[in-house]
């Protein structure tokens, strides 16, 4: 019963905007590598809200390249589930299971910011003619966002697993390759 109240409390606060600005700022500071996943509240309700938000912002960010709403939604759901499962396994293996909520919430919350920045870039890429200056700028922006997202994920993993930033970024790159491989294997080409 207390968990239900907690979720209703968070949902109500989000609707009223009480937590939106502070949370957005916290996730933005994590994106700037100025805050850590340990700064995120350990809350099941917040984890659920950030999971829903990263899916809701991720679908429009990739809908064009993957060929529609259903494949984009499937990729979003797979990504969210895969992050949670892998984090649970690897944090348990190193005896840091208590960091699961904060790490996953930090990854999803920063993912929302990257997704929001990716949407206009994707529109720019989709709306321009091939080999135009606009296409080049869009591709450069998209590549920059990809690199930034890998550094952010590496930063979060570094603090969660007590690693060097370079090791965290290498793990993030491996995760990115794993997701792309799974998408190619299980989802039809768009």
MIDOSE-1310 file (N, C-alpha, C; in nm, 2 decimals, decimal comma, always signed):
residues 190
xxxx	+0,08/-0,12/+0,00/+0,00/+0,00/+0,00/+0,09/+0,13/+0,00; +0,20/+0,12/+0,08/+0,29/+0,24/+0,08/+0,35/+0,26/-0,05; +0,38/+0,16/-0,13/+0,44/+0,17/-0,26/+0,34/+0,24/-0,35; +0,22/+0,20/-0,34/+0,11/+0,26/-0,43/+0,11/+0,41/-0,40
xxxx	+0,11/+0,45/-0,27/+0,10/+0,59/-0,23/+0,22/+0,66/-0,29; +0,34/+0,60/-0,28/+0,47/+0,66/-0,33/+0,46/+0,69/-0,48; +0,41/+0,59/-0,55/+0,40/+0,61/-0,70/+0,30/+0,72/-0,73; +0,18/+0,72/-0,66/+0,08/+0,83/-0,68/+0,14/+0,96/-0,64
xxxx	+0,22/+0,97/-0,53/+0,28/+1,09/-0,49/+0,37/+1,14/-0,60; +0,46/+1,06/-0,65/+0,56/+1,10/-0,75/+0,48/+1,14/-0,88; +0,38/+1,06/-0,92/+0,31/+1,09/-1,04/+0,24/+1,23/-1,03; +0,18/+1,25/-0,92/+0,11/+1,38/-0,89/+0,21/+1,49/-0,90
xxxx	+0,33/+1,47/-0,83/+0,43/+1,58/-0,83/+0,48/+1,60/-0,97; +0,50/+1,50/-1,05/+0,54/+1,52/-1,19/+0,44/+1,60/-1,27; +0,31/+1,56/-1,26/+0,21/+1,63/-1,33/+0,20/+1,78/-1,29; +0,22/+1,80/-1,16/+0,22/+1,94/-1,11/+0,35/+2,02/-1,14
xxxx	+0,45/+1,95/-1,19/+0,58/+2,01/-1,22/+0,67/+2,03/-1,11; +0,64/+1,98/-0,99/+0,72/+2,00/-0,87/+0,86/+1,93/-0,89; +0,87/+1,82/-0,95/+1,00/+1,75/-0,96/+1,06/+1,76/-1,10; +0,98/+1,81/-1,19/+1,03/+1,81/-1,33/+1,16/+1,89/-1,34
xxxx	+1,16/+2,01/-1,30/+1,28/+2,10/-1,32/+1,40/+2,05/-1,24; +1,38/+2,02/-1,11/+1,50/+1,97/-1,04/+1,56/+1,84/-1,09; +1,47/+1,75/-1,14/+1,51/+1,62/-1,19/+1,58/+1,64/-1,33; +1,52/+1,73/-1,41/+1,58/+1,76/-1,54/+1,72/+1,82/-1,52
xxxx	+1,73/+1,91/-1,42/+1,86/+1,97/-1,39/+1,96/+1,87/-1,35; +1,92/+1,78/-1,26/+2,01/+1,67/-1,21/+2,05/+1,58/-1,33; +1,96/+1,54/-1,41/+2,00/+1,46/-1,52/+2,09/+1,54/-1,62; +2,06/+1,66/-1,64/+2,15/+1,75/-1,73/+2,29/+1,76/-1,67
xxxx	+2,30/+1,78/-1,53/+2,43/+1,78/-1,47/+2,50/+1,65/-1,48; +2,43/+1,54/-1,48/+2,50/+1,41/-1,51/+2,55/+1,41/-1,65; +2,47/+1,46/-1,74/+2,51/+1,47/-1,88/+2,64/+1,55/-1,90; +2,65/+1,65/-1,82/+2,77/+1,74/-1,82/+2,89/+1,68/-1,74
xxxx	+2,87/+1,56/-1,68/+2,96/+1,49/-1,60/+2,99/+1,57/-1,47; +2,89/+1,65/-1,42/+2,91/+1,73/-1,30/+2,83/+1,67/-1,18; +2,75/+1,57/-1,21/+2,68/+1,50/-1,10/+2,70/+1,35/-1,13; +2,66/+1,27/-1,03/+2,69/+1,13/-1,03/+2,55/+1,05/-1,02
xxxx	+2,55/+0,93/-1,05/+2,43/+0,85/-1,03/+2,39/+0,84/-0,88; +2,49/+0,85/-0,80/+2,46/+0,85/-0,65/+2,38/+0,97/-0,61; +2,37/+1,07/-0,69/+2,29/+1,19/-0,66/+2,15/+1,17/-0,69; +2,11/+1,07/-0,76/+1,97/+1,04/-0,80/+1,90/+0,97/-0,69
xxxx	+1,78/+1,01/-0,65/+1,71/+0,94/-0,55/+1,68/+0,79/-0,58; +1,70/+0,70/-0,49/+1,68/+0,56/-0,51/+1,53/+0,54/-0,49; +1,45/+0,53/-0,59/+1,31/+0,52/-0,59/+1,26/+0,44/-0,70; +1,17/+0,34/-0,66/+1,11/+0,26/-0,77/+1,02/+0,34/-0,85
xxxx	+0,95/+0,43/-0,79/+0,85/+0,52/-0,87/+0,93/+0,60/-0,97; +1,04/+0,66/-0,93/+1,12/+0,74/-1,02/+1,18/+0,66/-1,13; +1,22/+0,54/-1,09/+1,27/+0,45/-1,20/+1,17/+0,42/-1,30; +1,04/+0,39/-1,26/+0,94/+0,36/-1,35/+0,90/+0,49/-1,44
xxxx	+0,90/+0,60/-1,38/+0,87/+0,73/-1,45/+0,98/+0,75/-1,56; +1,11/+0,73/-1,52/+1,22/+0,76/-1,62/+1,22/+0,65/-1,73; +1,18/+0,53/-1,69/+1,16/+0,42/-1,79/+1,06/+0,46/-1,90; +0,94/+0,51/-1,85/+0,84/+0,55/-1,94/+0,88/+0,67/-2,02
xxxx	+0,95/+0,76/-1,96/+0,99/+0,88/-2,03/+1,09/+0,86/-2,14; +1,19/+0,76/-2,11/+1,29/+0,73/-2,21/+1,23/+0,66/-2,33; +1,13/+0,58/-2,30/+1,06/+0,51/-2,41/+0,98/+0,62/-2,49; +0,91/+0,71/-2,42/+0,82/+0,81/-2,49/+0,90/+0,90/-2,57
xxxx	+1,03/+0,94/-2,53/+1,11/+1,03/-2,61/+1,19/+0,95/-2,71; +1,22/+0,82/-2,68/+1,30/+0,75/-2,77/+1,23/+0,71/-2,90; +1,10/+0,68/-2,89/+1,03/+0,64/-3,01/+1,03/+0,75/-3,12; +1,00/+0,88/-3,08/+1,01/+0,98/-3,19/+1,15/+1,00/-3,24
xxxx	+1,25/+0,98/-3,15/+1,39/+1,00/-3,19/+1,44/+0,90/-3,30; +1,38/+0,78/-3,30/+1,42/+0,68/-3,39/+1,32/+0,63/-3,49; +1,20/+0,68/-3,49/+1,09/+0,63/-3,57/+1,12/+0,64/-3,72; +1,19/+0,74/-3,76/+1,22/+0,75/-3,91/+1,32/+0,65/-3,95
xxxx	+1,43/+0,64/-3,89/+1,54/+0,54/-3,93/+1,49/+0,39/-3,92; +1,41/+0,36/-3,82/+1,37/+0,22/-3,81/+1,24/+0,18/-3,88; +1,18/+0,28/-3,94/+1,07/+0,25/-4,03/+0,93/+0,24/-3,97; +0,91/+0,31/-3,86/+0,77/+0,31/-3,81/+0,76/+0,31/-3,66
xxxx	+0,64/+0,33/-3,61/+0,61/+0,33/-3,46/+0,64/+0,20/-3,39; +0,59/+0,09/-3,45/+0,60/-0,04/-3,38/+0,75/-0,08/-3,37; +0,83/-0,08/-3,47/+0,97/-0,11/-3,45/+1,04/-0,02/-3,35; +1,01/+0,11/-3,36/+1,07/+0,20/-3,26/+1,03/+0,17/-3,12
xxxx	+0,90/+0,14/-3,10/+0,86/+0,10/-2,97/+0,93/-0,03/-2,92; +0,94/-0,13/-3,01/+1,00/-0,25/-2,97/+1,15/-0,23/-2,93; +1,22/-0,14/-3,01/+1,36/-0,11/-2,97/+1,36/-0,04/-2,84; +1,27/+0,05/-2,82/+1,27/+0,12/-2,69/+1,25/+0,03/-2,57
xxxx	+1,15/-0,06/-2,58/+1,12/-0,16/-2,48/+1,24/-0,26/-2,46; +1,30/-0,30/-2,57/+1,42/-0,39/-2,56/+1,53/-0,32/-2,49; +1,56/-0,20/-2,52/+1,67/-0,12/-2,46/+1,65/-0,10/-2,31; +1,53/-0,06/-2,27/+1,50/-0,05/-2,13/+1,52/-0,18/-2,05
xxxx	+1,46/-0,28/-2,11/+1,47/-0,41/-2,04/+1,62/-0,46/-2,03; +1,69/-0,45/-2,14/+1,83/-0,50/-2,15/+1,92/-0,42/-2,05; +1,90/-0,29/-2,04/+1,98/-0,21/-1,95/+1,95/-0,27/-1,80; +1,82/-0,28/-1,77/+1,79/-0,33/-1,64/+1,84/-0,47/-1,60
xxxx	+1,83/-0,56/-1,70/+1,87/-0,69/-1,68/+2,03/-0,70/-1,66; +2,10/-0,63/-1,76/+2,24/-0,64/-1,75/+2,30/-0,57/-1,63; +2,24/-0,45/-1,59/+2,28/-0,39/-1,47/+2,26/-0,48/-1,35; +2,14/-0,54/-1,34/+2,12/-0,63/-1,23/+2,22/-0,74/-1,22
xxxx	+2,25/-0,80/-1,33/+2,34/-0,91/-1,33/+2,48/-0,87/-1,29; +2,53/-0,76/-1,36/+2,67/-0,72/-1,33/+2,69/-0,65/-1,20; +2,59/-0,57/-1,15/+2,61/-0,51/-1,02/+2,60/-0,62/-0,91; +2,52/-0,72/-0,93/+2,52/-0,84/-0,84/+2,65/-0,91/-0,84
xxxx	+2,71/-0,93/-0,96/+2,84/-1,00/-0,97/+2,95/-0,93/-0,89; +2,95/-0,80/-0,88/+3,05/-0,73/-0,81/+3,01/-0,68/-0,67; +2,89/-0,73/-0,63/+2,85/-0,70/-0,49/+2,80/-0,56/-0,47; +2,75/-0,50/-0,58/+2,70/-0,36/-0,57/+2,55/-0,35/-0,61
xxxx	+2,47/-0,45/-0,58/+2,33/-0,45/-0,61/+2,25/-0,33/-0,56; +2,30/-0,28/-0,45/+2,22/-0,16/-0,39/+2,23/-0,04/-0,49; +2,31/-0,04/-0,59/+2,32/+0,07/-0,68/+2,23/+0,06/-0,80; +2,15/-0,04/-0,81/+2,07/-0,07/-0,93/+1,97/+0,04/-0,96
xxxx	+1,89/+0,08/-0,86/+1,79/+0,18/-0,88/+1,85/+0,32/-0,93; +1,95/+0,36/-0,86/+2,01/+0,49/-0,90/+2,08/+0,48/-1,04; +2,15/+0,37/-1,06/+2,22/+0,36/-1,19/+2,12/+0,36/-1,31; +2,02/+0,27/-1,30/+1,93/+0,26/-1,40/+1,85/+0,39/-1,42
xxxx	+1,81/+0,45/-1,31/+1,74/+0,58/-1,32/+1,82/+0,69/-1,39; +1,95/+0,69/-1,35/+2,04/+0,79/-1,41/+2,06/+0,76/-1,56; +2,07/+0,64/-1,60/+2,08/+0,60/-1,74/+1,95/+0,64/-1,82; +1,84/+0,61/-1,76/+1,71/+0,64/-1,83/+1,69/+0,80/-1,83
xxxx	+1,72/+0,86/-1,72/+1,70/+1,01/-1,72/+1,79/+1,08/-1,81; +1,91/+1,04/-1,82/+2,00/+1,11/-1,92/+1,96/+1,07/-2,06; +1,91/+0,95/-2,08/+1,86/+0,90/-2,21/+1,75/+0,99/-2,26; +1,67/+1,04/-2,17/+1,56/+1,13/-2,20/+1,61/+1,26/-2,26
xxxx	+1,72/+1,31/-2,20/+1,78/+1,44/-2,25/+1,84/+1,41/-2,39; +1,91/+1,31/-2,40/+1,97/+1,28/-2,53/+1,86/+1,26/-2,64; +1,76/+1,19/-2,60/+1,65/+1,16/-2,70/+1,58/+1,30/-2,74; +1,56/+1,38/-2,64/+1,50/+1,52/-2,68/+1,59/+1,60/-2,77
xxxx	+1,72/+1,59/-2,75/+1,81/+1,65/-2,84/+1,82/+1,59/-2,98; +1,80/+1,45/-2,98/+1,81/+1,38/-3,11/+1,69/+1,40/-3,20; +1,57/+1,43/-3,14/+1,45/+1,45/-3,23/+1,47/+1,55/-3,33; +1,51/+1,68/-3,30/+1,53/+1,78/-3,41/+1,64/+1,74/-3,50
xxxx	+1,74/+1,67/-3,45/+1,85/+1,63/-3,54/+1,80/+1,53/-3,64; +1,72/+1,43/-3,59/+1,66/+1,33/-3,68/+1,57/+1,40/-3,78; +1,49/+1,49/-3,74/+1,40/+1,56/-3,84/+1,49/+1,63/-3,94; +1,60/+1,69/-3,90/+1,69/+1,76/-3,99/+1,75/+1,66/-4,09
xxxx	+1,78/+1,54/-4,05/+1,84/+1,44/-4,13/+1,73/+1,38/-4,23; +1,61/+1,36/-4,18/+1,50/+1,31/-4,26/+1,45/+1,41/-4,37; +1,46/+1,54/-4,34/+1,40/+1,64/-4,43/+1,49/+1,69/-4,53; +1,62/+1,66/-4,53/+1,71/+1,72/-4,62/+1,75/+1,62/-4,73
xxxx	+1,79/+1,68/-4,84/+1,83/+1,60/-4,96/+1,96/+1,54/-4,93; +1,99/+1,42/-5,00/+2,11/+1,35/-4,98/+2,23/+1,44/-5,02; +2,34/+1,43/-4,95/+2,47/+1,49/-4,98/+2,46/+1,65/-4,98; +2,36/+1,70/-4,91/+2,35/+1,85/-4,90/+2,43/+1,89/-4,77
xxxx	+2,45/+2,02/-4,76/+2,51/+2,08/-4,64/+2,43/+2,05/-4,52; +2,30/+2,05/-4,53/+2,21/+2,03/-4,42/+2,22/+1,88/-4,38; +2,24/+1,79/-4,47/+2,26/+1,65/-4,44/+2,39/+1,63/-4,36; +2,49/+1,70/-4,41/+2,62/+1,69/-4,35/+2,62/+1,74/-4,20
xxxx	+2,56/+1,85/-4,18/+2,54/+1,91/-4,05/+2,46/+1,82/-3,96; +2,35/+1,77/-4,01/+2,27/+1,68/-3,94/+2,35/+1,55/-3,90; +2,42/+1,50/-3,99/+2,50/+1,38/-3,96/+2,61/+1,41/-3,85; +2,67/+1,52/-3,86/+2,77/+1,57/-3,77/+2,71/+1,58/-3,63
xxxx	+2,60/+1,64/-3,62/+2,53/+1,66/-3,49/+2,49/+1,53/-3,44; +2,44/+1,44/-3,52/+2,39/+1,30/-3,48/+2,51/+1,23/-3,42; +2,63/+1,23/-3,49/+2,75/+1,16/-3,45/+2,80/+1,22/-3,31; +2,79/+1,36/-3,30/+2,83/+1,42/-3,18/+2,74/+1,38/-3,06
xxxx	+2,61/+1,37/-3,08/+2,52/+1,32/-2,98/+2,55/+1,17/-2,94; +2,58/+1,09/-3,04/+2,62/+0,95/-3,01/+2,74/+0,95/-2,92; +2,85/+1,02/-2,96/+2,97/+1,02/-2,88/+2,94/+1,07/-2,74; +2,86/+1,18/-2,73/+2,83/+1,24/-2,60/+2,75/+1,13/-2,51
xxxx	+2,66/+1,06/-2,58/+2,58/+0,96/-2,50/+2,66/+0,85/-2,45; +2,77/+0,81/-2,53/+2,86/+0,71/-2,48/+2,94/+0,75/-2,37; +2,98/+0,88/-2,37/+3,06/+0,94/-2,26/+2,97/+0,95/-2,13; +2,85/+0,99/-2,15/+2,76/+1,00/-2,04/+2,74/+0,86/-1,97
xxxx	+2,71/+0,76/-2,06/+2,69/+0,62/-2,01/+2,82/+0,57/-1,94; +2,93/+0,60/-2,00/+3,06/+0,57/-1,94/+3,08/+0,63/-1,80; +3,04/+0,76/-1,79/+3,05/+0,83/-1,67/+2,96/+0,77/-1,56; +2,84/+0,73/-1,59/+2,75/+0,67/-1,50/+2,80/+0,53/-1,46
xxxx	+2,85/+0,46/-1,55/+2,90/+0,32/-1,52/+3,03/+0,33/-1,44; +3,11/+0,43/-1,46/+3,23/+0,45/-1,39/+3,20/+0,47/-1,24; +3,10/+0,55/-1,21/+3,07/+0,57/-1,07/+3,00/+0,46/-1,01; +2,92/+0,39/-1,09/+2,84/+0,27/-1,03/+2,92/+0,15/-1,01
xxxx	+3,02/+0,13/-1,09/+3,11/+0,01/-1,08/+3,25/+0,04/-1,03; +3,28/+0,16/-0,99/+3,41/+0,20/-0,95/+3,52/+0,18/-1,05; +3,50/+0,23/-1,17/+3,59/+0,21/-1,28/+3,65/+0,35/-1,32; +3,75/+0,34/-1,41/+3,80/+0,46/-1,48/+3,70/+0,50/-1,59
xxxx	+3,70/+0,63/-1,62/+3,60/+0,67/-1,73/+3,62/+0,60/-1,86; +3,75/+0,58/-1,89/+3,78/+0,51/-2,02/+3,72/+0,37/-2,02; +3,72/+0,30/-1,91/+3,66/+0,16/-1,90/+3,51/+0,17/-1,91; +3,45/+0,27/-1,85/+3,31/+0,29/-1,86/+3,26/+0,32/-2,00
xxxx	+3,34/+0,40/-2,07/+3,31/+0,43/-2,21/+3,32/+0,31/-2,30; +3,42/+0,23/-2,27/+3,44/+0,10/-2,35/+3,32/+0,01/-2,33; +3,27/+0,00/-2,20/+3,16/-0,08/-2,18/+3,03/-0,02/-2,25; +3,02/+0,11/-2,25/+2,91/+0,17/-2,32/+2,91/+0,14/-2,47
xxxx	+3,03/+0,15/-2,52/+3,05/+0,12/-2,67/+3,01/-0,03/-2,69; +3,05/-0,12/-2,60/+3,01/-0,26/-2,62/+2,86/-0,28/-2,61; +2,80/-0,20/-2,52/+2,65/-0,21/-2,51/+2,58/-0,16/-2,63; +2,63/-0,05/-2,69/+2,58/+0,01/-2,81/+2,59/-0,09/-2,92
xxxx	+2,70/-0,16/-2,93/+2,72/-0,26/-3,04/+2,62/-0,38/-3,02; +2,61/-0,42/-2,89/+2,51/-0,53/-2,86/+2,37/-0,49/-2,90; +2,33/-0,37/-2,86/+2,19/-0,33/-2,90/+2,17/-0,33/-3,05; +2,27/-0,27/-3,12/+2,26/-0,27/-3,27/+2,25/-0,41/-3,33
xxxx	+2,33/-0,50/-3,27/+2,33/-0,64/-3,32/+2,19/-0,70/-3,30; +2,14/-0,68/-3,18/+2,01/-0,74/-3,14/+1,90/-0,68/-3,23; +1,91/-0,55/-3,26/+1,81/-0,49/-3,34/+1,81/-0,55/-3,48; +1,93/-0,57/-3,54/+1,94/-0,62/-3,67/+1,90/-0,77/-3,67
xxxx	+1,92/-0,84/-3,57/+1,88/-0,98/-3,56/+1,73/-1,01/-3,55; +1,67/-0,93/-3,46/+1,53/-0,95/-3,42/+1,43/-0,86/-3,49; +1,47/-0,75/-3,54/+1,37/-0,66/-3,60/+1,39/-0,65/-3,75; +1,29/-0,66/-3,83/+1,31/-0,64/-3,98/+1,36/-0,51/-4,01
xx	+1,43/-0,50/-4,12/+1,49/-0,37/-4,17/+1,38/-0,28/-4,21; +1,39/-0,15/-4,17/+1,29/-0,05/-4,19/+1,29/+0,00/-4,33
